Amino acid sequence: MSLDHTTGDFRFDRDTRVQKRSDGEFTATLTDAWTTFTSHPNGGYVLGAALNALRQGLSQPDPLAVSVFFLRPAAPGEVTVRTEVIREGRRTATGQVVLEQGGKEVMRATATYGALAPDPAARVLTLDEPPNLPSPQDCFVQPEFDRPEGLGIAHSVEYRYPERPGWLEGRKDGRPHVEFWMRFADGREPDTHSLASMVDFAPPAVLEIGEFATITVELSVHVRARPAPGWLACRVFTKHVSGGLHEEDMEIWDGTGTLVAQCRQLAMLV
């Protein structure tokens, strides 16, 4: 288990909890508290349950790199999670996890874990800056999707924007590049385990151009550091939309200005 993993009884921890059935096999129950515009549970949340099972068989504490393919949408209800340790090395451990529902494979991921303890001797070079945002307290607009019915994630995650997003006003002519603050709505602090899910919690940048339904095909996650407590500054953007597909990049920075996670996903417009 990650050394900085939160052990309190928070929603994310409850909803990603797994029960061991046998060596390498677990069960879990997905809830409707993380549904998105597609009415299905958010892919990052589903990944969180899968990684919760996988990390129990690995010797290293923190997810470093995760590559996940979403094969079909998940639904609230029971799932089976099957894990396999691929390699245990001195500095990293790699495993594979498959999540099944109703006898069909929903998600398959490979992840490498390591230890993200600070190393004062390690070289640091940062050629970018964190999002330039007012403090969360000064972000007077807190839309949270206006909490529509059926959008569970809007009740589980809190978002604060420097200004009201244009897509909430029905605009379709915006730039798909958005910066905002994010945290768990119930006060759970971020850790490396939750960051692997939170990189997929952003409202899609293509909302700014009027695309409300998008399904992730593949997601690549890099967790870069153990986050400081508090709000997370996020940047999400899309540069290319073509052939019914778009990429989406996301960066998460903690309150100290440290890049703690980043991801890229390929998604399909519906």
Buried (B, 14 or more C-beta within 10 A) or exposed (E): EBEBBBEEEBBBBEBBEBEEEEEBEBEBBBBBBBBBBBEBBBBBBBBBBBBBBBBBBBEBBBBBBBEBEBBEBBBBEEBBBBBEBEEBEEEBBBBBBBBBBEEEBBBBBBBBBBBBEEEEEEEEEEEEEBBEBEEBEEBEBEBBBEEEEEBBBBBBBBBBBBEEBBBBEEEEEBEBEBBBBBBBBBEBBBBBBBBBBBBBBBBBBBBBBEBBEBBBEEBBBBBBBBBBEBBBBBBBBBEEBEEEEBBBBBBBBBBEEBBBBBBBBEBBBE
